[in-house]
Amino acid sequence: MLHYWLDVAQQSIIVAMVSGPCVPVCISLCFYLFCIQDSSAGVDICQTPIAYSYLSVEIGIHNKSAIERNLGDTEQENYNLDLIIRSKDNSLLFGFGHRYSFFNISMLDPQTNGHLHTFFLPLHLTSENDVRSFRFSIAPALSASSNVMKRPGEYTADAFQLLAALVWNRRLSDRVGLEYGLCSDHRFGNYRMYPLIAVNWRLHPGWTVELGYPSSQLRYQFSAGSTSSLQITPDGNEWYVLDKDLAQHSQFVYESYALEWSFDWQLATKLTLTTSVGRQLHNRYEMTLRDGSRVRVAGESATRFAAKLRWRF
């Protein structure tokens, strides 16, 4: 485990060197000492960000999932770090994030070591009044396997991503709101631009329903410090990868839908623990094998468990 975190810290230094002064090396090293972990494979730039400064760490574990036609099976682990800083006037949110996914694929022999990273720099600009609001979000990202991170000379345009969202919100009544806009990211696997539309309805002081595309959610607040939610959302990403011999490169694509129940519990004034259990549905993998053939295969649904700790500051 110590070797892993040292390895990740080394990759953070490389990303900082590539990204320039926007990602201080000291920040990357300090935050990785917190055991950075996650439950989702991709970066959700389309979702409305939490409107305060925070640091969160998370881990998610998926059980084994069989691949179609008895081609093998996969196991997955996801880890995440998010640091978000809010401006004093609440109009600007910016920060740093990391997604690490490990795919253990048996029988098939893909051109990747299975250790996949996405480093990104989210920036959210908002403007609002009592009736409506507008948000522009952008996040340049570097998405590649760990052996690419160790060889800066291997970076190509395929390793870089630019995620963005334009989202409008309008309050229709005291209980109903409308959200709509455009998003572009890798949540569906390959990069795409897609519409966002959602109706938010506060059924009761404790119940809130969000029905829309690409995500929907049912939320219930038990008390000021505890909330439960049920959500379905796309969960995928694309990575530029090298094989284990560092001789061949290709793209590894993962796509699925995540149906997840979560519970937030406020442990202290500024500390929240979130636990969740869910199912990964309609799993799809697109990869190049060591023999050069490109394949697209489906996997069975898998159960996943996750825990996240978020510190507000």
Contacts in CASP RR format, 6 or more apart in sequence:
PFRMAT RR
TARGET T0000
AUTHOR 0000-0000-0000
METHOD contacts of the structure
MODEL  1
MLHYWLDVAQQSIIVAMVSGPCVPVCISLCFYLFCIQDSSAGVDICQTPI
AYSYLSVEIGIHNKSAIERNLGDTEQENYNLDLIIRSKDNSLLFGFGHRY
SFFNISMLDPQTNGHLHTFFLPLHLTSENDVRSFRFSIAPALSASSNVMK
RPGEYTADAFQLLAALVWNRRLSDRVGLEYGLCSDHRFGNYRMYPLIAVN
WRLHPGWTVELGYPSSQLRYQFSAGSTSSLQITPDGNEWYVLDKDLAQHS
QFVYESYALEWSFDWQLATKLTLTTSVGRQLHNRYEMTLRDGSRVRVAGE
SATRFAAKLRWRF
5 32 0 8 1.000
5 33 0 8 1.000
5 35 0 8 1.000
7 146 0 8 1.000
8 32 0 8 1.000
8 36 0 8 1.000
8 100 0 8 1.000
9 28 0 8 1.000
9 29 0 8 1.000
9 32 0 8 1.000
10 150 0 8 1.000
11 117 0 8 1.000
11 146 0 8 1.000
11 149 0 8 1.000
11 150 0 8 1.000
12 25 0 8 1.000
12 28 0 8 1.000
12 29 0 8 1.000
12 32 0 8 1.000
12 98 0 8 1.000
12 119 0 8 1.000
13 25 0 8 1.000
13 28 0 8 1.000
13 29 0 8 1.000
14 149 0 8 1.000
14 150 0 8 1.000
14 152 0 8 1.000
15 23 0 8 1.000
15 28 0 8 1.000
15 119 0 8 1.000
15 142 0 8 1.000
15 149 0 8 1.000
16 23 0 8 1.000
16 24 0 8 1.000
16 25 0 8 1.000
16 28 0 8 1.000
17 25 0 8 1.000
17 152 0 8 1.000
18 142 0 8 1.000
18 152 0 8 1.000
18 155 0 8 1.000
19 119 0 8 1.000
19 121 0 8 1.000
19 140 0 8 1.000
19 142 0 8 1.000
22 121 0 8 1.000
23 96 0 8 1.000
23 119 0 8 1.000
23 121 0 8 1.000
27 83 0 8 1.000
27 96 0 8 1.000
28 96 0 8 1.000
31 55 0 8 1.000
31 81 0 8 1.000
31 83 0 8 1.000
31 96 0 8 1.000
32 81 0 8 1.000
34 55 0 8 1.000
34 57 0 8 1.000
34 81 0 8 1.000
35 57 0 8 1.000
36 57 0 8 1.000
36 79 0 8 1.000
36 80 0 8 1.000
36 81 0 8 1.000
36 98 0 8 1.000
36 100 0 8 1.000
37 57 0 8 1.000
37 58 0 8 1.000
37 59 0 8 1.000
37 60 0 8 1.000
37 78 0 8 1.000
37 79 0 8 1.000
37 80 0 8 1.000
37 81 0 8 1.000
37 100 0 8 1.000
38 58 0 8 1.000
38 59 0 8 1.000
38 60 0 8 1.000
38 78 0 8 1.000
38 79 0 8 1.000
38 80 0 8 1.000
38 81 0 8 1.000
38 99 0 8 1.000
38 100 0 8 1.000
38 101 0 8 1.000
38 306 0 8 1.000
39 58 0 8 1.000
39 59 0 8 1.000
39 60 0 8 1.000
39 78 0 8 1.000
39 80 0 8 1.000
39 276 0 8 1.000
39 304 0 8 1.000
39 306 0 8 1.000
39 308 0 8 1.000
40 78 0 8 1.000
40 80 0 8 1.000
40 99 0 8 1.000
40 235 0 8 1.000
40 236 0 8 1.000
40 258 0 8 1.000
41 76 0 8 1.000
41 78 0 8 1.000
41 99 0 8 1.000
41 101 0 8 1.000
41 235 0 8 1.000
41 236 0 8 1.000
41 237 0 8 1.000
41 254 0 8 1.000
41 256 0 8 1.000
42 99 0 8 1.000
42 101 0 8 1.000
42 118 0 8 1.000
42 185 0 8 1.000
42 186 0 8 1.000
42 187 0 8 1.000
42 235 0 8 1.000
42 236 0 8 1.000
42 237 0 8 1.000
43 97 0 8 1.000
43 99 0 8 1.000
43 118 0 8 1.000
43 120 0 8 1.000
43 122 0 8 1.000
43 139 0 8 1.000
43 141 0 8 1.000
43 163 0 8 1.000
43 185 0 8 1.000
43 186 0 8 1.000
43 187 0 8 1.000
43 237 0 8 1.000
44 185 0 8 1.000
44 187 0 8 1.000
44 233 0 8 1.000
45 122 0 8 1.000
45 137 0 8 1.000
45 138 0 8 1.000
45 139 0 8 1.000
45 163 0 8 1.000
45 164 0 8 1.000
45 165 0 8 1.000
45 183 0 8 1.000
45 185 0 8 1.000
46 137 0 8 1.000
46 165 0 8 1.000
46 167 0 8 1.000
46 183 0 8 1.000
46 185 0 8 1.000
46 187 0 8 1.000
46 196 0 8 1.000
46 214 0 8 1.000
46 215 0 8 1.000
47 215 0 8 1.000
48 135 0 8 1.000
48 167 0 8 1.000
48 179 0 8 1.000
49 84 0 8 1.000
49 93 0 8 1.000
49 122 0 8 1.000
49 124 0 8 1.000
49 137 0 8 1.000
50 84 0 8 1.000
51 86 0 8 1.000
51 90 0 8 1.000
51 93 0 8 1.000
52 84 0 8 1.000
52 86 0 8 1.000
52 312 0 8 1.000
53 84 0 8 1.000
53 85 0 8 1.000
53 86 0 8 1.000
53 312 0 8 1.000
53 313 0 8 1.000
54 82 0 8 1.000
54 83 0 8 1.000
54 84 0 8 1.000
54 310 0 8 1.000
54 311 0 8 1.000
54 312 0 8 1.000
54 313 0 8 1.000
55 81 0 8 1.000
55 82 0 8 1.000
55 83 0 8 1.000
55 84 0 8 1.000
55 310 0 8 1.000
55 311 0 8 1.000
55 313 0 8 1.000
56 80 0 8 1.000
56 81 0 8 1.000
56 82 0 8 1.000
56 308 0 8 1.000
56 309 0 8 1.000
56 310 0 8 1.000
56 311 0 8 1.000
57 80 0 8 1.000
57 81 0 8 1.000
57 308 0 8 1.000
57 309 0 8 1.000
58 79 0 8 1.000
58 80 0 8 1.000
58 274 0 8 1.000
58 306 0 8 1.000
58 307 0 8 1.000
58 308 0 8 1.000
58 309 0 8 1.000
59 77 0 8 1.000
59 78 0 8 1.000
59 79 0 8 1.000
59 80 0 8 1.000
59 306 0 8 1.000
59 307 0 8 1.000
59 308 0 8 1.000
60 77 0 8 1.000
60 78 0 8 1.000
60 79 0 8 1.000
60 304 0 8 1.000
60 305 0 8 1.000
60 306 0 8 1.000
60 307 0 8 1.000
61 76 0 8 1.000
61 77 0 8 1.000
61 78 0 8 1.000
61 304 0 8 1.000
61 305 0 8 1.000
61 306 0 8 1.000
62 75 0 8 1.000
62 76 0 8 1.000
62 77 0 8 1.000
62 78 0 8 1.000
62 280 0 8 1.000
62 302 0 8 1.000
62 303 0 8 1.000
62 304 0 8 1.000
63 75 0 8 1.000
63 302 0 8 1.000
63 303 0 8 1.000
63 304 0 8 1.000
64 73 0 8 1.000
64 74 0 8 1.000
64 75 0 8 1.000
64 302 0 8 1.000
65 73 0 8 1.000
65 74 0 8 1.000
65 75 0 8 1.000
65 76 0 8 1.000
65 280 0 8 1.000
65 283 0 8 1.000
65 299 0 8 1.000
65 300 0 8 1.000
65 301 0 8 1.000
65 302 0 8 1.000
66 72 0 8 1.000
66 73 0 8 1.000
66 299 0 8 1.000
66 300 0 8 1.000
67 73 0 8 1.000
67 74 0 8 1.000
67 105 0 8 1.000
67 107 0 8 1.000
67 108 0 8 1.000
67 285 0 8 1.000
67 297 0 8 1.000
67 298 0 8 1.000
67 299 0 8 1.000
67 300 0 8 1.000
68 297 0 8 1.000
68 298 0 8 1.000
68 299 0 8 1.000
69 297 0 8 1.000
71 107 0 8 1.000
71 108 0 8 1.000
71 297 0 8 1.000
72 105 0 8 1.000
72 106 0 8 1.000
72 107 0 8 1.000
72 108 0 8 1.000
73 105 0 8 1.000
73 106 0 8 1.000
73 107 0 8 1.000
74 103 0 8 1.000
74 104 0 8 1.000
74 105 0 8 1.000
74 106 0 8 1.000
74 283 0 8 1.000
74 285 0 8 1.000
74 299 0 8 1.000
75 103 0 8 1.000
75 104 0 8 1.000
76 101 0 8 1.000
76 102 0 8 1.000
76 103 0 8 1.000
76 104 0 8 1.000
76 280 0 8 1.000
76 302 0 8 1.000
76 304 0 8 1.000
77 101 0 8 1.000
77 102 0 8 1.000
78 99 0 8 1.000
78 100 0 8 1.000
78 101 0 8 1.000
78 102 0 8 1.000
78 306 0 8 1.000
79 98 0 8 1.000
79 99 0 8 1.000
79 100 0 8 1.000
79 101 0 8 1.000
80 97 0 8 1.000
80 98 0 8 1.000
80 99 0 8 1.000
80 100 0 8 1.000
80 308 0 8 1.000
81 96 0 8 1.000
81 97 0 8 1.000
81 98 0 8 1.000
82 97 0 8 1.000
83 95 0 8 1.000
83 96 0 8 1.000
83 97 0 8 1.000
84 93 0 8 1.000
84 94 0 8 1.000
84 95 0 8 1.000
84 122 0 8 1.000
85 93 0 8 1.000
85 94 0 8 1.000
85 95 0 8 1.000
86 92 0 8 1.000
86 93 0 8 1.000
87 93 0 8 1.000
90 126 0 8 1.000
91 125 0 8 1.000
91 126 0 8 1.000
91 127 0 8 1.000
92 123 0 8 1.000
92 124 0 8 1.000
92 125 0 8 1.000
92 126 0 8 1.000
93 122 0 8 1.000
93 123 0 8 1.000
93 124 0 8 1.000
93 126 0 8 1.000
94 121 0 8 1.000
94 122 0 8 1.000
94 123 0 8 1.000
94 124 0 8 1.000
95 121 0 8 1.000
95 122 0 8 1.000
95 123 0 8 1.000
96 119 0 8 1.000
96 120 0 8 1.000
96 121 0 8 1.000
96 122 0 8 1.000
97 119 0 8 1.000
97 120 0 8 1.000
97 121 0 8 1.000
97 122 0 8 1.000
98 117 0 8 1.000
98 118 0 8 1.000
98 119 0 8 1.000
98 120 0 8 1.000
99 117 0 8 1.000
99 118 0 8 1.000
99 120 0 8 1.000
99 237 0 8 1.000
100 115 0 8 1.000
100 116 0 8 1.000
100 117 0 8 1.000
100 118 0 8 1.000
101 116 0 8 1.000
101 117 0 8 1.000
101 237 0 8 1.000
101 254 0 8 1.000
102 114 0 8 1.000
102 115 0 8 1.000
102 116 0 8 1.000
103 112 0 8 1.000
103 114 0 8 1.000
103 116 0 8 1.000
103 252 0 8 1.000
103 254 0 8 1.000
104 114 0 8 1.000
105 114 0 8 1.000
105 285 0 8 1.000
108 287 0 8 1.000
108 289 0 8 1.000
108 295 0 8 1.000
108 297 0 8 1.000
109 289 0 8 1.000
109 290 0 8 1.000
109 291 0 8 1.000
110 241 0 8 1.000
110 252 0 8 1.000
110 287 0 8 1.000
110 288 0 8 1.000
110 289 0 8 1.000
110 290 0 8 1.000
111 241 0 8 1.000
111 242 0 8 1.000
111 243 0 8 1.000
111 248 0 8 1.000
111 249 0 8 1.000
111 250 0 8 1.000
111 252 0 8 1.000
111 287 0 8 1.000
111 288 0 8 1.000
111 289 0 8 1.000
111 290 0 8 1.000
111 292 0 8 1.000
112 145 0 8 1.000
112 239 0 8 1.000
112 241 0 8 1.000
112 242 0 8 1.000
112 243 0 8 1.000
112 250 0 8 1.000
112 252 0 8 1.000
112 287 0 8 1.000
113 145 0 8 1.000
113 146 0 8 1.000
113 147 0 8 1.000
113 241 0 8 1.000
113 242 0 8 1.000
113 243 0 8 1.000
113 244 0 8 1.000
114 145 0 8 1.000
114 241 0 8 1.000
114 252 0 8 1.000
115 145 0 8 1.000
115 146 0 8 1.000
115 147 0 8 1.000
116 143 0 8 1.000
116 144 0 8 1.000
116 145 0 8 1.000
116 146 0 8 1.000
116 237 0 8 1.000
116 239 0 8 1.000
116 241 0 8 1.000
116 252 0 8 1.000
117 142 0 8 1.000
117 143 0 8 1.000
117 144 0 8 1.000
117 145 0 8 1.000
117 146 0 8 1.000
117 149 0 8 1.000
117 239 0 8 1.000
118 141 0 8 1.000
118 142 0 8 1.000
118 143 0 8 1.000
118 161 0 8 1.000
118 237 0 8 1.000
118 239 0 8 1.000
119 141 0 8 1.000
119 142 0 8 1.000
119 143 0 8 1.000
120 139 0 8 1.000
120 140 0 8 1.000
120 141 0 8 1.000
120 142 0 8 1.000
120 161 0 8 1.000
120 163 0 8 1.000
121 139 0 8 1.000
121 140 0 8 1.000
121 141 0 8 1.000
122 137 0 8 1.000
122 138 0 8 1.000
122 139 0 8 1.000
123 137 0 8 1.000
123 138 0 8 1.000
123 139 0 8 1.000
124 135 0 8 1.000
124 136 0 8 1.000
124 137 0 8 1.000
125 135 0 8 1.000
125 136 0 8 1.000
125 137 0 8 1.000
126 133 0 8 1.000
126 134 0 8 1.000
126 135 0 8 1.000
126 136 0 8 1.000
127 133 0 8 1.000
127 134 0 8 1.000
128 134 0 8 1.000
128 169 0 8 1.000
130 171 0 8 1.000
131 170 0 8 1.000
131 171 0 8 1.000
132 168 0 8 1.000
132 169 0 8 1.000
132 170 0 8 1.000
132 171 0 8 1.000
133 168 0 8 1.000
133 169 0 8 1.000
134 166 0 8 1.000
134 167 0 8 1.000
134 168 0 8 1.000
134 169 0 8 1.000
135 165 0 8 1.000
135 166 0 8 1.000
135 167 0 8 1.000
135 168 0 8 1.000
135 169 0 8 1.000
136 164 0 8 1.000
136 165 0 8 1.000
136 166 0 8 1.000
137 163 0 8 1.000
137 164 0 8 1.000
137 165 0 8 1.000
137 167 0 8 1.000
138 162 0 8 1.000
138 163 0 8 1.000
138 164 0 8 1.000
138 165 0 8 1.000
139 162 0 8 1.000
139 163 0 8 1.000
139 164 0 8 1.000
140 160 0 8 1.000
140 161 0 8 1.000
140 162 0 8 1.000
140 163 0 8 1.000
141 160 0 8 1.000
141 161 0 8 1.000
141 162 0 8 1.000
141 163 0 8 1.000
142 155 0 8 1.000
142 159 0 8 1.000
142 160 0 8 1.000
142 161 0 8 1.000
143 159 0 8 1.000
143 160 0 8 1.000
143 161 0 8 1.000
143 186 0 8 1.000
143 237 0 8 1.000
143 238 0 8 1.000
143 239 0 8 1.000
143 240 0 8 1.000
144 155 0 8 1.000
144 159 0 8 1.000
144 239 0 8 1.000
144 240 0 8 1.000
144 241 0 8 1.000
145 239 0 8 1.000
145 240 0 8 1.000
145 241 0 8 1.000
145 242 0 8 1.000
145 252 0 8 1.000
147 242 0 8 1.000
147 244 0 8 1.000
147 246 0 8 1.000
148 154 0 8 1.000
148 155 0 8 1.000
148 159 0 8 1.000
148 240 0 8 1.000
148 241 0 8 1.000
148 242 0 8 1.000
148 249 0 8 1.000
151 242 0 8 1.000
151 246 0 8 1.000
154 242 0 8 1.000
154 246 0 8 1.000
154 249 0 8 1.000
156 240 0 8 1.000
156 249 0 8 1.000
158 240 0 8 1.000
158 249 0 8 1.000
158 251 0 8 1.000
159 240 0 8 1.000
161 185 0 8 1.000
161 186 0 8 1.000
161 191 0 8 1.000
161 238 0 8 1.000
162 184 0 8 1.000
163 184 0 8 1.000
163 185 0 8 1.000
163 186 0 8 1.000
164 183 0 8 1.000
164 184 0 8 1.000
164 185 0 8 1.000
165 181 0 8 1.000
165 182 0 8 1.000
165 183 0 8 1.000
165 184 0 8 1.000
165 185 0 8 1.000
165 196 0 8 1.000
166 181 0 8 1.000
166 182 0 8 1.000
166 183 0 8 1.000
167 179 0 8 1.000
167 180 0 8 1.000
167 181 0 8 1.000
167 183 0 8 1.000
167 196 0 8 1.000
168 179 0 8 1.000
168 180 0 8 1.000
168 181 0 8 1.000
169 177 0 8 1.000
169 178 0 8 1.000
169 179 0 8 1.000
170 177 0 8 1.000
170 178 0 8 1.000
170 179 0 8 1.000
171 177 0 8 1.000
172 178 0 8 1.000
174 202 0 8 1.000
175 201 0 8 1.000
175 202 0 8 1.000
175 203 0 8 1.000
176 199 0 8 1.000
176 200 0 8 1.000
176 201 0 8 1.000
176 202 0 8 1.000
177 199 0 8 1.000
177 200 0 8 1.000
177 201 0 8 1.000
178 198 0 8 1.000
178 199 0 8 1.000
178 200 0 8 1.000
179 196 0 8 1.000
179 197 0 8 1.000
179 198 0 8 1.000
179 199 0 8 1.000
179 200 0 8 1.000
180 195 0 8 1.000
180 196 0 8 1.000
180 197 0 8 1.000
180 198 0 8 1.000
181 195 0 8 1.000
181 196 0 8 1.000
181 197 0 8 1.000
182 193 0 8 1.000
182 194 0 8 1.000
182 195 0 8 1.000
182 196 0 8 1.000
183 193 0 8 1.000
183 194 0 8 1.000
183 195 0 8 1.000
183 196 0 8 1.000
183 214 0 8 1.000
184 191 0 8 1.000
184 192 0 8 1.000
184 193 0 8 1.000
184 194 0 8 1.000
185 191 0 8 1.000
185 192 0 8 1.000
186 236 0 8 1.000
186 237 0 8 1.000
186 238 0 8 1.000
187 214 0 8 1.000
187 233 0 8 1.000
187 234 0 8 1.000
187 235 0 8 1.000
187 236 0 8 1.000
187 237 0 8 1.000
188 194 0 8 1.000
188 214 0 8 1.000
188 234 0 8 1.000
188 236 0 8 1.000
188 255 0 8 1.000
189 236 0 8 1.000
189 237 0 8 1.000
189 238 0 8 1.000
189 253 0 8 1.000
189 254 0 8 1.000
189 255 0 8 1.000
190 238 0 8 1.000
190 253 0 8 1.000
190 255 0 8 1.000
191 238 0 8 1.000
194 214 0 8 1.000
195 213 0 8 1.000
196 213 0 8 1.000
196 214 0 8 1.000
197 212 0 8 1.000
197 213 0 8 1.000
198 210 0 8 1.000
198 211 0 8 1.000
198 212 0 8 1.000
198 213 0 8 1.000
198 215 0 8 1.000
198 216 0 8 1.000
199 210 0 8 1.000
199 211 0 8 1.000
199 212 0 8 1.000
200 208 0 8 1.000
200 209 0 8 1.000
200 210 0 8 1.000
201 208 0 8 1.000
201 209 0 8 1.000
201 210 0 8 1.000
201 211 0 8 1.000
202 208 0 8 1.000
203 209 0 8 1.000
206 220 0 8 1.000
206 221 0 8 1.000
207 218 0 8 1.000
207 219 0 8 1.000
207 220 0 8 1.000
208 217 0 8 1.000
208 218 0 8 1.000
208 219 0 8 1.000
208 220 0 8 1.000
208 221 0 8 1.000
209 217 0 8 1.000
209 218 0 8 1.000
209 219 0 8 1.000
210 216 0 8 1.000
210 217 0 8 1.000
210 218 0 8 1.000
210 219 0 8 1.000
214 233 0 8 1.000
214 234 0 8 1.000
215 231 0 8 1.000
215 232 0 8 1.000
215 233 0 8 1.000
215 234 0 8 1.000
216 231 0 8 1.000
216 232 0 8 1.000
216 233 0 8 1.000
217 229 0 8 1.000
217 230 0 8 1.000
217 231 0 8 1.000
217 232 0 8 1.000
218 229 0 8 1.000
218 230 0 8 1.000
218 231 0 8 1.000
219 227 0 8 1.000
219 228 0 8 1.000
219 229 0 8 1.000
219 230 0 8 1.000
220 227 0 8 1.000
220 228 0 8 1.000
220 229 0 8 1.000
221 227 0 8 1.000
222 228 0 8 1.000
224 266 0 8 1.000
225 264 0 8 1.000
225 265 0 8 1.000
225 266 0 8 1.000
226 263 0 8 1.000
226 264 0 8 1.000
226 265 0 8 1.000
226 266 0 8 1.000
227 263 0 8 1.000
227 264 0 8 1.000
228 261 0 8 1.000
228 262 0 8 1.000
228 263 0 8 1.000
228 264 0 8 1.000
229 261 0 8 1.000
229 262 0 8 1.000
229 264 0 8 1.000
230 259 0 8 1.000
230 260 0 8 1.000
230 261 0 8 1.000
231 258 0 8 1.000
231 259 0 8 1.000
231 260 0 8 1.000
231 262 0 8 1.000
232 257 0 8 1.000
232 258 0 8 1.000
232 259 0 8 1.000
232 260 0 8 1.000
233 257 0 8 1.000
233 258 0 8 1.000
233 260 0 8 1.000
234 255 0 8 1.000
234 256 0 8 1.000
234 257 0 8 1.000
234 258 0 8 1.000
235 255 0 8 1.000
235 256 0 8 1.000
235 257 0 8 1.000
235 258 0 8 1.000
235 280 0 8 1.000
236 254 0 8 1.000
236 255 0 8 1.000
236 256 0 8 1.000
237 253 0 8 1.000
237 254 0 8 1.000
238 251 0 8 1.000
238 252 0 8 1.000
238 253 0 8 1.000
238 254 0 8 1.000
239 251 0 8 1.000
239 252 0 8 1.000
239 253 0 8 1.000
240 249 0 8 1.000
240 251 0 8 1.000
241 249 0 8 1.000
241 250 0 8 1.000
241 251 0 8 1.000
241 252 0 8 1.000
242 248 0 8 1.000
242 249 0 8 1.000
243 249 0 8 1.000
243 290 0 8 1.000
248 288 0 8 1.000
248 290 0 8 1.000
248 292 0 8 1.000
250 287 0 8 1.000
250 288 0 8 1.000
250 294 0 8 1.000
251 286 0 8 1.000
251 288 0 8 1.000
252 285 0 8 1.000
252 286 0 8 1.000
252 287 0 8 1.000
253 284 0 8 1.000
253 285 0 8 1.000
253 286 0 8 1.000
253 287 0 8 1.000
254 283 0 8 1.000
254 284 0 8 1.000
254 285 0 8 1.000
255 282 0 8 1.000
255 283 0 8 1.000
255 284 0 8 1.000
256 280 0 8 1.000
256 281 0 8 1.000
256 282 0 8 1.000
256 283 0 8 1.000
256 284 0 8 1.000
257 280 0 8 1.000
257 281 0 8 1.000
257 282 0 8 1.000
258 278 0 8 1.000
258 279 0 8 1.000
258 280 0 8 1.000
258 281 0 8 1.000
258 304 0 8 1.000
259 278 0 8 1.000
259 279 0 8 1.000
259 281 0 8 1.000
260 276 0 8 1.000
260 277 0 8 1.000
260 278 0 8 1.000
260 279 0 8 1.000
260 304 0 8 1.000
260 306 0 8 1.000
261 276 0 8 1.000
261 277 0 8 1.000
261 278 0 8 1.000
262 274 0 8 1.000
262 275 0 8 1.000
262 276 0 8 1.000
262 306 0 8 1.000
263 274 0 8 1.000
263 275 0 8 1.000
263 276 0 8 1.000
264 272 0 8 1.000
264 273 0 8 1.000
264 274 0 8 1.000
265 272 0 8 1.000
265 273 0 8 1.000
265 274 0 8 1.000
265 275 0 8 1.000
266 272 0 8 1.000
267 273 0 8 1.000
270 311 0 8 1.000
270 312 0 8 1.000
270 313 0 8 1.000
271 309 0 8 1.000
271 310 0 8 1.000
271 311 0 8 1.000
271 312 0 8 1.000
272 309 0 8 1.000
272 310 0 8 1.000
272 312 0 8 1.000
273 307 0 8 1.000
273 308 0 8 1.000
273 309 0 8 1.000
273 310 0 8 1.000
274 306 0 8 1.000
274 307 0 8 1.000
274 308 0 8 1.000
274 309 0 8 1.000
274 310 0 8 1.000
275 306 0 8 1.000
275 307 0 8 1.000
275 308 0 8 1.000
276 305 0 8 1.000
276 306 0 8 1.000
276 307 0 8 1.000
276 308 0 8 1.000
277 303 0 8 1.000
277 304 0 8 1.000
277 305 0 8 1.000
277 306 0 8 1.000
278 303 0 8 1.000
278 304 0 8 1.000
278 305 0 8 1.000
279 301 0 8 1.000
279 302 0 8 1.000
279 303 0 8 1.000
279 304 0 8 1.000
280 301 0 8 1.000
280 302 0 8 1.000
280 303 0 8 1.000
280 304 0 8 1.000
281 301 0 8 1.000
282 298 0 8 1.000
282 301 0 8 1.000
283 298 0 8 1.000
283 299 0 8 1.000
283 300 0 8 1.000
283 301 0 8 1.000
283 302 0 8 1.000
284 296 0 8 1.000
284 297 0 8 1.000
284 298 0 8 1.000
284 299 0 8 1.000
285 296 0 8 1.000
285 297 0 8 1.000
285 298 0 8 1.000
285 299 0 8 1.000
286 294 0 8 1.000
286 295 0 8 1.000
286 296 0 8 1.000
287 294 0 8 1.000
287 295 0 8 1.000
288 294 0 8 1.000
288 295 0 8 1.000
289 295 0 8 1.000
END
